[in-house]
Amino acid sequence: MKSRRLLVPVGLIVVFGLLSFVGFQWWAPSLSAENLTIEVVNQLAKDKYPGTIIKTTKNDGEEYQIEMQLETGVYQIRMDAESGEVNFIKRKRLTKETSDHATEETTKKTPQKQLTQKEIKERISAKGDLEQIDFVQEKDNSYYKAVVNKNNEKTTLILDPYTGAIIDSTKVADSIITEKEAIAIAEKHVKGTGDDTEFYQPPNQTPYYLVEVELEDDRDAVVQVDGYTKEVKTVTWEDDDDDVDDNDDSK
């Protein structure tokens, strides 16, 4: 009888030990991965999308669910808790201004019609001349990516494929100035009339214009204009052997 009574607690200890071991093995993967904090995730969302965070929650330690107010409406964003990558973005409701031009998102039974590239082009025509447009599909998220050029300044636009609303807008740096701009800069610098222009784009060097300018006293000057900064780099006068620095006020 005594030996039987001893077997009961020993058996319980063994069972408890097995359960503890299995439980640890199940929890170990989640403990080994370090998740991002809510503060870091919110900042990452703001860096990607210009807007205001409404609320942020976390589900099962794998994703953060962010509700965010953007210019075109309220969006639901799902972001990976470890890497901070956006797994999903979808508009929940439109702003009052946008709703005048588009209906609320419909159910799965009646999916909203996606706009064509031609329709997107018409909606962004006021933003500048369209240089490129692509449709991008990422997991559960899709959008149009377009590059427009206005006043020689390029801008990349991210657009909702159903409403054409602009989700994000980023200026493309280092736009090369036009020949007309280079001539105007050269004429103003030496006070003359542009006669001839050549554009140069050497490998691994800043592109530039060489503008020949004729003055009223029949002298000619060749003005080098930086293609990006519009800065006058050098001025070479007819019969001169050396370049004149752009700060020189020679005539």
Backbone as JSON, one array per atom type, in Angstrom:
{
  "sequence": "MKSRRLLVPVGLIVVFGLLSFVGFQWWAPSLSAENLTIEVVNQLAKDKYPGTIIKTTKNDGEEYQIEMQLETGVYQIRMDAESGEVNFIKRKRLTKETSDHATEETTKKTPQKQLTQKEIKERISAKGDLEQIDFVQEKDNSYYKAVVNKNNEKTTLILDPYTGAIIDSTKVADSIITEKEAIAIAEKHVKGTGDDTEFYQPPNQTPYYLVEVELEDDRDAVVQVDGYTKEVKTVTWEDDDDDVDDNDDSK",
  "N": [[0.83, -1.2, 0.0], [1.93, 1.2, 0.81], [3.88, 1.65, -1.14], [2.29, 2.06, -3.37], [1.04, 4.48, -2.79], [3.2, 6.17, -2.98], [3.74, 6.13, -5.68], [1.83, 7.75, -6.88], [2.35, 10.65, -6.35], [4.86, 10.74, -7.58], [4.25, 10.16, -10.19], [2.71, 12.43, -10.85], [4.61, 14.41, -10.71], [6.24, 13.73, -12.87], [4.46, 14.05, -15.02], [3.9, 16.81, -14.79], [6.46, 17.82, -15.29], [6.81, 17.08, -17.99], [4.77, 18.59, -19.22], [5.67, 21.17, -18.67], [8.04, 21.21, -20.13], [7.11, 20.9, -22.8], [5.55, 23.21, -22.98], [7.51, 25.2, -22.74], [9.0, 24.74, -25.07], [7.12, 25.49, -26.93], [6.72, 28.21, -26.43], [9.28, 29.26, -26.73], [10.22, 30.14, -29.41], [8.84, 32.59, -29.77], [9.87, 34.06, -27.7], [12.49, 34.37, -28.42], [12.6, 36.13, -30.52], [12.92, 39.59, -30.98], [10.65, 42.1, -30.7], [9.56, 45.17, -32.31], [8.96, 48.31, -30.67], [5.87, 50.07, -29.89], [6.2, 52.81, -30.22], [8.35, 53.0, -32.02], [7.28, 51.69, -34.25], [5.12, 53.39, -34.87], [6.53, 55.68, -35.65], [7.87, 54.73, -37.91], [5.68, 54.29, -39.57], [4.77, 56.93, -39.92], [6.94, 57.98, -41.3], [6.73, 56.68, -43.72], [4.15, 57.31, -44.64], [2.53, 60.35, -44.93], [0.76, 61.53, -42.34], [-1.63, 61.2, -39.59], [-1.46, 59.28, -36.66], [-4.07, 57.32, -35.49], [-4.77, 55.1, -33.84], [-2.91, 52.32, -32.44], [-2.49, 48.87, -32.37], [-1.55, 45.54, -31.23], [-1.31, 42.25, -32.5], [-1.14, 38.95, -31.51], [1.63, 39.08, -31.37], [2.89, 39.16, -33.85], [2.16, 41.07, -35.78], [1.59, 44.61, -36.06], [-1.32, 46.55, -35.89], [-2.33, 49.38, -37.42], [-4.2, 52.31, -37.35], [-4.69, 55.0, -39.39], [-4.86, 58.43, -40.2], [-4.88, 59.82, -43.29], [-4.42, 62.18, -46.01], [-6.31, 61.5, -47.87], [-8.13, 59.92, -46.58], [-9.08, 57.5, -43.98], [-6.86, 54.98, -43.15], [-6.13, 51.49, -42.86], [-3.39, 49.84, -41.63], [-1.14, 47.16, -41.68], [1.68, 46.1, -40.01], [4.79, 44.41, -39.9], [5.9, 43.05, -36.86], [8.53, 42.58, -36.21], [10.33, 43.27, -38.35], [9.31, 45.68, -39.28], [8.22, 46.07, -41.76], [5.7, 46.93, -44.14], [2.89, 45.03, -44.38], [0.32, 45.18, -45.31], [-2.06, 47.49, -46.56], [-4.94, 49.43, -46.49], [-7.7, 51.42, -47.4], [-10.08, 52.53, -45.07], [-12.17, 54.36, -44.8], [-13.29, 57.28, -46.58], [-12.16, 60.72, -46.77], [-14.14, 63.69, -46.22], [-13.91, 65.44, -48.37], [-12.89, 63.8, -50.41], [-14.91, 61.96, -50.69], [-16.81, 63.21, -52.18], [-16.13, 62.7, -54.75], [-15.8, 60.01, -55.04], [-17.15, 56.77, -54.22], [-17.84, 54.96, -51.12], [-15.75, 52.19, -50.14], [-16.66, 49.1, -51.52], [-18.28, 45.91, -50.73], [-16.93, 42.5, -50.73], [-18.51, 41.06, -52.43], [-19.32, 42.83, -54.35], [-16.94, 44.07, -55.85], [-14.84, 46.99, -56.02], [-14.24, 48.86, -58.97], [-11.16, 48.91, -60.65], [-9.12, 51.63, -61.64], [-7.96, 52.54, -64.92], [-4.71, 52.99, -66.5], [-4.88, 55.14, -68.22], [-7.04, 56.58, -67.14], [-5.96, 57.25, -64.65], [-3.89, 58.9, -65.52], [-5.35, 61.08, -66.52], [-6.38, 62.09, -64.14], [-4.16, 63.09, -62.81], [-3.14, 65.02, -64.41], [-2.86, 67.74, -63.94], [-0.72, 67.85, -62.29], [1.6, 67.78, -63.7], [3.69, 66.88, -66.55], [3.35, 63.57, -67.55], [5.8, 61.15, -67.11], [6.33, 58.51, -66.51], [4.53, 55.56, -65.61], [3.39, 52.97, -63.51], [1.82, 49.91, -62.51], [1.64, 48.53, -59.34], [1.76, 45.58, -57.5], [1.61, 44.3, -54.32], [1.5, 41.74, -52.22], [-1.34, 41.92, -50.35], [-1.77, 44.48, -51.06], [-2.08, 47.14, -53.42], [-1.12, 49.58, -55.9], [-0.76, 52.57, -57.94], [2.2, 53.82, -59.39], [3.6, 56.78, -60.29], [5.57, 59.05, -62.28], [5.96, 62.45, -62.58], [6.62, 65.51, -64.36], [7.11, 68.82, -63.74], [7.76, 72.11, -64.46], [10.45, 71.43, -64.79], [10.95, 69.92, -62.57], [10.89, 66.89, -61.06], [8.49, 64.58, -59.75], [7.55, 61.87, -57.72], [4.65, 59.99, -57.53], [2.38, 58.18, -55.48], [-0.51, 56.38, -55.96], [-3.95, 55.71, -55.19], [-5.41, 52.84, -56.55], [-8.12, 52.68, -57.09], [-9.53, 55.05, -56.6], [-7.84, 57.02, -57.5], [-6.71, 58.79, -55.82], [-4.03, 60.64, -54.31], [-1.71, 59.05, -52.43], [0.91, 59.3, -51.54], [3.6, 61.61, -52.04], [6.63, 62.43, -53.51], [9.45, 64.4, -54.07], [11.74, 64.23, -56.77], [15.13, 64.36, -56.58], [17.79, 66.45, -57.92], [17.23, 67.45, -60.66], [17.99, 68.07, -64.01], [18.72, 71.2, -65.41], [17.16, 73.08, -68.09], [18.2, 73.82, -71.5], [17.41, 76.36, -72.21], [17.2, 77.62, -69.72], [19.89, 77.58, -68.95], [21.06, 79.28, -70.87], [19.82, 81.72, -70.21], [20.88, 82.16, -67.66], [23.62, 82.43, -68.25], [23.61, 84.69, -69.95], [22.72, 86.67, -68.2], [24.82, 86.71, -66.38], [27.15, 87.67, -67.75], [26.12, 89.75, -69.1], [25.12, 89.79, -71.87], [24.27, 88.4, -75.14], [23.04, 85.2, -75.74], [24.56, 82.87, -77.92], [25.4, 80.31, -78.85], [25.1, 76.89, -77.71], [26.27, 74.13, -75.83], [25.82, 70.87, -74.46], [27.2, 68.9, -71.87], [27.9, 65.76, -70.42], [29.88, 64.26, -68.61], [31.27, 61.03, -67.65], [30.65, 60.01, -64.32], [30.76, 62.62, -63.41], [29.55, 65.95, -62.72], [26.97, 67.11, -64.82], [27.06, 69.73, -67.35], [26.54, 72.94, -68.97], [27.94, 74.63, -71.78], [27.88, 77.83, -72.69], [27.91, 80.09, -75.29], [28.34, 83.52, -75.35], [27.62, 86.66, -76.73], [28.86, 89.94, -76.5], [28.04, 93.5, -76.43], [30.24, 94.9, -77.26], [31.36, 93.36, -79.19], [32.9, 91.3, -78.2], [33.38, 87.85, -77.25], [32.2, 85.45, -74.92], [32.58, 82.38, -73.17], [30.52, 80.61, -71.17], [30.38, 78.49, -68.42], [27.89, 76.53, -67.09], [26.54, 74.96, -64.28], [24.72, 71.94, -64.47], [22.93, 71.09, -62.53], [22.93, 72.75, -60.15], [22.75, 75.3, -61.22], [24.78, 77.05, -61.07], [27.31, 79.35, -62.12], [30.25, 78.18, -63.28], [32.74, 78.71, -64.63], [34.14, 81.39, -66.64], [35.17, 82.02, -69.83], [36.99, 84.22, -71.78], [37.16, 85.53, -75.1], [40.24, 85.09, -76.77], [41.47, 84.88, -74.33], [43.73, 83.11, -72.23], [43.4, 81.8, -69.88], [40.93, 80.47, -67.6], [38.3, 82.35, -66.14], [37.31, 82.86, -62.86], [33.97, 82.25, -61.54], [33.23, 84.23, -59.82], [34.47, 86.47, -60.66], [34.19, 89.74, -61.87], [34.71, 90.52, -64.45], [34.43, 92.11, -67.61]],
  "CA": [[0.0, 0.0, 0.0], [2.79, 2.37, 0.9], [4.54, 1.87, -2.44], [1.3, 2.61, -4.3], [0.85, 5.91, -2.47], [4.37, 6.9, -3.46], [3.72, 6.21, -7.14], [0.94, 8.83, -7.32], [3.06, 11.95, -6.48], [5.96, 10.65, -8.54], [3.65, 10.27, -11.52], [2.32, 13.82, -11.05], [5.84, 15.19, -10.97], [6.68, 13.43, -14.23], [3.53, 14.69, -15.94], [4.14, 18.26, -14.72], [7.71, 18.12, -15.98], [6.59, 16.98, -19.43], [3.97, 19.74, -19.65], [6.54, 22.36, -18.62], [8.98, 21.13, -21.25], [6.37, 21.18, -24.03], [5.18, 24.62, -22.95], [8.68, 26.02, -23.02], [9.32, 24.6, -26.49], [6.12, 26.24, -27.71], [6.92, 29.65, -26.22], [10.67, 29.68, -26.99], [10.42, 30.95, -30.63], [8.35, 33.95, -29.62], [10.73, 34.79, -26.78], [13.8, 34.62, -29.03], [12.52, 37.26, -31.46], [12.69, 40.86, -30.32], [9.7, 42.9, -31.48], [9.68, 46.61, -32.26], [8.02, 48.95, -29.76], [4.81, 50.83, -30.55], [6.73, 54.11, -30.59], [9.18, 52.83, -33.22], [6.37, 51.35, -35.35], [4.39, 54.61, -35.25], [7.44, 56.57, -36.37], [8.08, 54.13, -39.23], [4.47, 54.55, -40.36], [4.75, 58.36, -40.28], [7.99, 58.2, -42.29], [6.27, 56.15, -45.01], [2.9, 57.92, -45.06], [2.3, 61.62, -44.22], [-0.57, 61.53, -41.74], [-1.74, 61.18, -38.14], [-1.8, 57.98, -36.08], [-5.29, 57.32, -34.67], [-4.5, 54.11, -32.79], [-2.04, 51.21, -32.82], [-2.66, 47.68, -31.53], [-0.68, 44.44, -31.61], [-2.04, 40.98, -32.47], [-0.38, 37.7, -31.43], [3.06, 39.3, -31.41], [3.43, 39.07, -35.2], [1.87, 42.28, -36.54], [0.94, 45.77, -35.48], [-2.41, 47.09, -36.68], [-2.3, 50.83, -37.27], [-5.25, 53.08, -38.0], [-3.99, 56.25, -39.68], [-5.59, 59.44, -40.98], [-4.13, 60.45, -44.35], [-5.13, 63.26, -46.68], [-7.42, 60.96, -48.67], [-9.04, 59.11, -45.78], [-8.54, 56.72, -42.88], [-6.3, 53.75, -43.68], [-5.72, 50.41, -41.96], [-2.05, 49.39, -42.02], [-0.59, 46.06, -40.9], [3.12, 46.19, -40.11], [5.49, 43.31, -39.25], [6.36, 43.48, -35.53], [9.98, 42.4, -36.1], [11.08, 43.99, -39.39], [8.72, 47.0, -39.55], [7.75, 46.15, -43.14], [4.25, 47.03, -44.3], [2.32, 43.83, -44.99], [-1.01, 45.42, -45.85], [-2.61, 48.83, -46.37], [-6.25, 49.53, -47.13], [-8.49, 52.55, -46.92], [-11.3, 52.14, -44.36], [-13.22, 55.32, -45.2], [-12.78, 58.46, -47.27], [-12.38, 62.03, -46.17], [-15.34, 64.34, -46.73], [-13.62, 66.01, -49.67], [-12.72, 62.73, -51.39], [-16.17, 61.25, -50.88], [-17.59, 63.9, -53.2], [-15.7, 62.22, -56.06], [-15.73, 58.55, -55.07], [-18.01, 56.11, -53.25], [-17.18, 54.16, -50.1], [-15.32, 50.88, -50.63], [-17.76, 48.14, -51.52], [-17.99, 44.6, -50.15], [-16.27, 41.56, -51.63], [-19.47, 40.59, -53.41], [-19.35, 43.83, -55.43], [-15.64, 44.73, -55.76], [-14.72, 48.3, -56.67], [-13.53, 48.78, -60.24], [-9.84, 49.53, -60.67], [-8.92, 52.61, -62.7], [-6.94, 52.23, -65.91], [-3.61, 53.95, -66.54], [-5.37, 56.34, -68.91], [-7.85, 57.34, -66.18], [-5.03, 57.81, -63.67], [-3.19, 60.0, -66.2], [-6.26, 62.22, -66.57], [-6.57, 62.63, -62.79], [-2.95, 63.76, -62.33], [-2.63, 65.87, -65.49], [-2.51, 69.06, -63.41], [0.52, 67.74, -61.51], [2.74, 67.91, -64.6], [3.76, 65.95, -67.68], [3.61, 62.2, -67.11], [6.98, 60.54, -67.7], [6.31, 57.06, -66.3], [3.47, 55.07, -64.74], [3.43, 51.52, -63.34], [0.91, 49.34, -61.52], [2.43, 47.72, -58.41], [0.98, 44.67, -56.66], [2.4, 43.78, -53.22], [0.66, 40.94, -51.34], [-2.74, 42.37, -50.37], [-1.79, 45.91, -51.35], [-1.76, 47.51, -54.8], [-1.16, 51.02, -56.13], [-0.08, 53.08, -59.13], [3.37, 54.66, -59.14], [3.79, 57.64, -61.47], [6.58, 60.13, -62.21], [5.54, 63.6, -63.37], [7.62, 66.57, -64.47], [6.5, 70.14, -63.84], [8.78, 73.16, -64.32], [11.74, 70.75, -64.68], [11.05, 69.29, -61.25], [10.22, 65.6, -61.11], [7.85, 64.14, -58.52], [7.01, 60.52, -57.73], [3.33, 59.93, -56.9], [1.77, 56.9, -55.19], [-1.93, 56.67, -56.1], [-4.94, 54.67, -54.95], [-5.81, 52.32, -57.86], [-9.57, 52.7, -57.25], [-10.04, 56.42, -56.61], [-6.87, 57.93, -58.1], [-6.23, 59.71, -54.78], [-2.59, 60.6, -54.07], [-1.37, 58.56, -51.09], [2.23, 59.82, -51.17], [4.22, 62.45, -53.06], [8.04, 62.63, -53.19], [10.18, 65.09, -55.12], [12.95, 63.57, -57.24], [16.21, 65.35, -56.5], [18.77, 66.61, -58.99], [16.69, 67.59, -62.01], [18.89, 68.86, -64.85], [18.06, 72.39, -65.96], [17.01, 73.07, -69.55], [19.13, 74.66, -72.25], [16.89, 77.72, -72.13], [17.59, 78.16, -68.42], [21.34, 77.79, -68.96], [21.32, 80.49, -71.65], [19.38, 82.89, -69.44], [21.85, 82.34, -66.57], [24.87, 82.92, -68.84], [23.38, 86.06, -70.44], [22.63, 87.56, -67.05], [26.11, 86.78, -65.7], [28.12, 88.5, -68.47], [25.37, 90.84, -69.73], [25.23, 89.69, -73.32], [23.24, 87.62, -75.82], [23.46, 83.83, -76.0], [24.74, 82.61, -79.35], [25.48, 78.87, -79.1], [25.1, 76.13, -76.46], [26.61, 72.7, -75.88], [25.59, 70.18, -73.18], [28.17, 67.84, -71.62], [27.59, 64.92, -69.26], [31.02, 63.33, -68.49], [31.04, 59.92, -66.72], [30.97, 60.25, -62.91], [30.95, 64.05, -63.17], [28.34, 66.76, -62.8], [26.72, 67.62, -66.17], [27.13, 71.18, -67.44], [26.35, 73.58, -70.28], [28.86, 75.68, -72.22], [27.05, 78.79, -73.43], [28.67, 81.18, -75.91], [27.59, 84.77, -75.22], [28.22, 87.79, -77.45], [28.62, 91.22, -75.85], [27.82, 94.63, -77.34], [31.53, 95.38, -77.81], [31.79, 92.32, -80.13], [33.67, 90.23, -77.57], [32.64, 86.63, -76.96], [32.55, 84.75, -73.68], [32.03, 81.04, -73.01], [30.13, 80.49, -69.76], [30.07, 77.12, -67.99], [26.79, 76.54, -66.11], [26.28, 73.65, -63.67], [23.42, 71.43, -64.89], [22.06, 70.85, -61.38], [22.84, 73.88, -59.21], [22.6, 76.53, -62.0], [25.91, 77.92, -60.73], [28.3, 79.63, -63.16], [31.52, 77.63, -62.79], [33.86, 79.46, -65.21], [33.88, 82.26, -67.79], [36.36, 82.13, -70.67], [36.83, 85.31, -72.75], [37.84, 85.36, -76.38], [41.68, 85.42, -76.76], [42.04, 84.65, -73.0], [44.38, 81.81, -72.09], [42.99, 81.16, -68.63], [39.54, 80.61, -67.2], [38.03, 83.37, -65.14], [36.4, 82.31, -61.84], [32.63, 82.77, -61.69], [33.04, 85.42, -58.97], [35.14, 87.59, -61.3], [33.24, 90.67, -62.49], [35.28, 91.05, -65.68], [33.47, 92.4, -68.69]],
  "C": [[0.86, 1.25, 0.0], [3.44, 2.69, -0.43], [3.59, 2.45, -3.46], [1.08, 4.1, -4.04], [2.02, 6.75, -2.97], [4.35, 7.08, -4.97], [2.88, 7.38, -7.65], [1.67, 10.17, -7.41], [4.19, 11.91, -7.48], [5.42, 10.8, -9.96], [3.24, 11.69, -11.83], [3.52, 14.69, -11.39], [6.3, 14.99, -12.41], [5.79, 14.12, -15.26], [3.74, 16.2, -15.97], [5.41, 18.65, -15.45], [7.57, 18.08, -17.48], [5.81, 18.18, -19.96], [4.82, 21.01, -19.67], [7.49, 22.39, -19.79], [8.3, 21.48, -22.57], [5.98, 22.65, -24.09], [6.34, 25.53, -23.27], [9.07, 25.95, -24.49], [8.36, 25.41, -27.36], [6.33, 27.74, -27.61], [8.3, 30.13, -26.64], [10.84, 30.51, -28.24], [9.98, 32.38, -30.46], [9.22, 34.75, -28.68], [12.06, 35.16, -27.42], [13.79, 35.81, -29.96], [12.18, 38.54, -30.71], [11.82, 41.75, -31.21], [9.96, 44.39, -31.31], [8.65, 47.18, -31.28], [6.97, 49.72, -30.56], [5.32, 52.17, -31.02], [7.53, 54.04, -31.89], [8.29, 52.55, -34.43], [5.6, 52.57, -35.82], [5.26, 55.56, -36.05], [7.72, 56.06, -37.77], [6.88, 54.4, -40.14], [4.41, 56.0, -40.82], [5.79, 58.67, -41.34], [7.53, 57.75, -43.68], [5.06, 56.9, -45.55], [2.67, 59.21, -44.26], [0.88, 61.68, -43.65], [-0.49, 61.49, -40.22], [-2.17, 59.8, -37.66], [-3.06, 58.13, -35.22], [-5.14, 56.33, -33.52], [-3.63, 52.99, -33.35], [-2.25, 50.07, -31.84], [-1.77, 46.57, -32.07], [-1.46, 43.13, -31.5], [-1.08, 39.8, -32.51], [1.13, 37.87, -31.57], [3.69, 39.28, -32.78], [3.24, 40.35, -36.01], [1.32, 43.38, -35.65], [-0.17, 46.21, -36.44], [-2.51, 48.58, -36.38], [-3.48, 51.45, -38.02], [-4.73, 54.5, -38.15], [-4.83, 57.17, -40.56], [-4.64, 60.06, -41.99], [-4.99, 61.51, -45.03], [-6.39, 62.75, -47.39], [-8.36, 60.08, -47.88], [-8.34, 58.41, -44.64], [-8.11, 55.37, -43.43], [-5.96, 52.77, -42.56], [-4.4, 49.86, -42.48], [-1.65, 48.24, -41.1], [0.91, 46.03, -41.12], [3.77, 45.05, -39.31], [6.13, 43.8, -37.95], [7.87, 43.38, -35.38], [10.75, 43.28, -37.08], [10.57, 45.41, -39.64], [8.24, 47.15, -40.97], [6.23, 46.18, -43.18], [3.75, 45.81, -45.04], [1.0, 44.1, -45.71], [-1.41, 46.86, -45.58], [-3.93, 48.91, -47.14], [-7.01, 50.71, -46.54], [-9.78, 52.04, -46.29], [-12.46, 53.05, -44.74], [-12.55, 56.55, -45.78], [-12.95, 59.7, -46.41], [-13.63, 62.64, -46.8], [-15.12, 64.88, -48.12], [-13.53, 64.92, -50.74], [-14.03, 62.04, -51.69], [-17.08, 61.94, -51.89], [-17.29, 63.36, -54.59], [-15.65, 60.7, -56.15], [-16.62, 57.96, -53.99], [-17.19, 55.38, -52.21], [-16.78, 52.82, -50.7], [-16.45, 49.87, -50.48], [-17.34, 46.81, -50.92], [-17.35, 43.7, -51.19], [-17.22, 41.06, -52.72], [-19.57, 41.54, -54.6], [-18.06, 44.63, -55.38], [-15.6, 46.03, -56.55], [-13.86, 48.18, -57.92], [-12.22, 49.55, -60.18], [-9.71, 50.48, -61.86], [-7.84, 52.15, -63.67], [-5.83, 53.28, -65.85], [-4.04, 55.25, -67.21], [-6.19, 57.21, -67.96], [-6.99, 57.98, -65.1], [-4.3, 59.02, -64.26], [-4.05, 61.25, -66.24], [-6.39, 62.89, -65.21], [-5.35, 63.4, -62.29], [-2.37, 64.71, -63.37], [-2.19, 67.24, -64.99], [-1.2, 69.04, -62.64], [1.77, 67.86, -62.38], [2.67, 66.91, -65.74], [4.14, 64.56, -67.18], [4.81, 61.62, -67.85], [6.96, 59.02, -67.57], [5.15, 56.71, -65.37], [3.51, 53.54, -64.71], [2.37, 51.11, -62.32], [1.71, 48.37, -60.66], [1.5, 46.88, -57.55], [1.9, 44.07, -55.61], [1.48, 43.07, -52.23], [-0.79, 41.39, -51.46], [-2.88, 43.84, -50.75], [-1.43, 46.16, -52.81], [-1.89, 49.02, -54.95], [-0.52, 51.34, -57.47], [1.09, 53.96, -58.68], [3.66, 55.45, -60.41], [4.88, 58.68, -61.21], [6.13, 61.24, -63.14], [6.62, 64.68, -63.34], [6.88, 67.9, -64.66], [7.56, 71.19, -63.53], [10.15, 72.54, -64.05], [11.99, 70.17, -63.29], [10.23, 68.0, -61.26], [9.67, 65.21, -59.74], [7.3, 62.73, -58.71], [5.72, 60.49, -56.93], [2.92, 58.48, -56.68], [0.27, 57.13, -55.13], [-2.79, 55.45, -55.8], [-5.46, 54.16, -56.29], [-7.31, 52.38, -58.12], [-10.13, 54.13, -57.33], [-9.11, 57.4, -57.33], [-6.32, 58.94, -57.1], [-4.74, 59.53, -54.56], [-2.34, 60.2, -52.62], [-0.05, 59.15, -50.62], [2.79, 60.61, -52.34], [5.65, 62.76, -52.64], [8.74, 63.31, -54.36], [11.45, 64.32, -55.46], [14.06, 64.61, -57.32], [17.03, 65.39, -57.79], [18.17, 66.57, -60.39], [17.61, 68.5, -62.82], [18.13, 70.03, -65.46], [18.02, 72.3, -67.48], [18.05, 73.97, -70.2], [18.71, 76.12, -72.18], [17.28, 78.39, -70.81], [19.08, 78.47, -68.39], [21.71, 79.05, -69.73], [20.97, 81.74, -70.87], [20.36, 83.2, -68.31], [23.15, 82.94, -67.1], [24.72, 84.37, -69.3], [23.36, 87.05, -69.27], [24.0, 87.76, -66.4], [27.09, 87.72, -66.4], [27.46, 89.65, -69.22], [25.56, 90.87, -71.24], [24.08, 88.85, -73.88], [23.77, 86.24, -76.15], [23.49, 83.54, -77.48], [24.72, 81.11, -79.66], [25.6, 78.15, -77.76], [25.45, 74.68, -76.71], [26.39, 72.11, -74.49], [26.57, 69.03, -73.05], [27.79, 67.09, -70.35], [28.7, 63.86, -69.13], [30.7, 62.22, -67.48], [31.5, 60.3, -65.3], [31.27, 61.71, -62.59], [29.61, 64.78, -63.3], [28.14, 67.28, -64.22], [26.73, 69.15, -66.18], [26.85, 71.64, -68.87], [27.52, 74.54, -70.52], [28.05, 76.6, -73.14], [27.95, 79.9, -73.98], [27.79, 82.44, -75.93], [28.34, 85.89, -75.92], [27.83, 89.09, -76.76], [28.47, 92.33, -76.88], [29.11, 95.13, -77.95], [32.18, 94.32, -78.71], [32.7, 91.25, -79.52], [32.75, 89.03, -77.31], [33.13, 86.02, -75.66], [31.88, 83.38, -73.69], [31.78, 80.81, -71.52], [29.76, 79.04, -69.46], [29.04, 77.18, -66.86], [26.53, 75.13, -65.61], [24.86, 73.2, -64.0], [22.44, 71.2, -63.76], [21.83, 72.11, -60.55], [22.6, 75.22, -59.89], [23.75, 77.51, -61.73], [26.82, 78.11, -61.94], [29.67, 79.2, -62.64], [32.72, 78.41, -63.32], [33.35, 80.36, -66.33], [35.19, 82.41, -68.56], [36.11, 83.19, -71.74], [37.63, 85.02, -74.01], [39.26, 85.9, -76.28], [42.28, 85.29, -75.36], [42.66, 83.26, -72.96], [43.88, 81.05, -70.87], [41.51, 81.38, -68.4], [39.42, 81.67, -66.13], [37.02, 82.79, -64.16], [35.05, 83.0, -61.91], [32.36, 83.98, -60.79], [33.71, 86.65, -59.56], [34.12, 88.43, -62.02], [33.78, 91.25, -63.79], [34.21, 91.22, -66.74], [34.12, 92.16, -70.03]]
}
